[in-house]
Amino acid sequence: MKRNIIAAAIILTIFGCNSKKEGYVTDSDAEAKEIQIPDTVVADKIIKTADMRFRVKDVQNTKEKLSQIIRSEGGTVAEFSINSTIQETDKFKLTADSSKEITSYRTDGILVAKIPAQGLDEFTNAIAKMAVFVNSSSLKLDDQSINYLANQLKGQNRIGASKQIGKIPSKKTANITTSMNLSDESIDRKIDNLNIDAKVKFSTITLNFYQDNTVKTMIVANDNLYDYRPAFGNRLWLNIVNGWTIFKEIILALANLWMLVLVGVVAFFTIRYFVRKNKVAMEMATRNMMENRQ
């Protein structure tokens, strides 16, 4: 009995040593290798975005003033456009070759700017002073602190995993590919955080401004082609001359067809001859019938 116990103990000892050599992880090893999440303190990552719509006296002048204010605040203009929409237009004749055009149009401007976050309130206050009145104004705060921390921790985790895979003696393609993928994902996390930092530092504000309808009067060329035709007397004489020209062309065309004209004349007289002959014969036949009845 004692021999059997001793033999079992020896076998368990041998298998225990082999399992450690072959890479089996014990409970103590698992505890040692457990990922420790540090108590990382991340500053508030608040992304601010704002929108404003307001009425101004002149869209172009407002755009120039806005650009100056944005530069003075250390910001940049990301997008800008001006659009004029015709509301109504009218045109009437002044002289034979000129007309007066009156147009009513509406002008709108859109400007998207990147402003330092700490100066966003001062910037919106300056815009409110420039406007005739503000139609709408809004501010949105997006807290990205948790996402920022998640990107940091996941990036660190992937860097650690990539290094562990790199230490494995085997140079299999699968291990290399896995290590490269983990490195790429770590870079993506860093880039995401860089984008968050940029958006936190510079707030995006969209400005939509417009002015009252503008009426513009200008002298333009008369585009009615009928007014550029010659006077009635000149046109009458030109038509007479043109008619004589057409008549001569018809005569010349008939001259080219003289054979057809000749055939037509011969056919006319031939038909006429037979018609008259048949008429005389019918008259004679009718007369004879009447005489025979008497």
Steps between C-alpha positions, in 0.01 A plus 500: 500500500779741590679410180192595294470836678866578441471403133192727452682791665799454268273492190313818606830676562631406154178614323502825698851583386418413139189719502702804607761427234233469231354844582198416719397796716429452868271713711793698638629564147155619387481740790847633417410553135156654561466837329511780749288803394670810642302773666567735210377855542390656171422869475151587384474455123203720414436567132304820437305568181283806437252619237364849435260651250467876487407793278754762393504819295753378245615139454833580333603755763397259775714226349805730499443605864450139608826398333686774689350399834574131439866575421531725807363217718754256356244304300465405136224504237424141396223570247331803346242563229267779381186429301265754337149388406289709260157571646353705212624668182349736242630652177359772274623669183673839510634534145531278196820343634473538880270389783468572870517194726376503862585199718409414858726237659582347840857438618598232754841416641630190677826496695647210696786592735734333748525714815711437814258348750584748774406793275172359365276702731674830419476421130126432510448822698687696233281347230183590688613866501557492122158355420181697440337222699574136576251244370647204688806403700598163644794339681565127531742336747624149431700334782760265349694435822395134530575428134838671539589282800376187321724578203800545731450175687421296188801647325730409790350153517562442128858624526564256786339212312700582188826492697410165661429349158831639374686312774365164387789308333276370221504722189176376356315729262190490722695642795653777289161594354338508843778721635463742206123517542536579870753772421267651239209499744719674759585769243130542416424558868771765520366674188147496645631672811689755291174582320323537835777730626471715185121528534528582870757771434316657204121521502305490175242774445266521199373848413205549267427868427287688249392850402176664386396465137705731278362684195750570225438706183726489196495584129551194280495426129161446341476128430176525296629422150183631332600855594818467296317436168503770224217756470173408324586681170838333474351161580224552237749587227725209601202263479409629151854446383505160661169409328640596158804284573276206592294548181813491283614186675165336423533589130849355494376185669222461241757550224681196626172305472404609142463140387239433767318819400497389137370154588231661711388728216487209250308287750254784559419549134483123437251448780304801382485360147366163610251661736361716219493206259305289748263788560427542128447127460257495792308796358470329160386176661237685698375683191468176302301339779258788507455489120431127507230549762325756284 
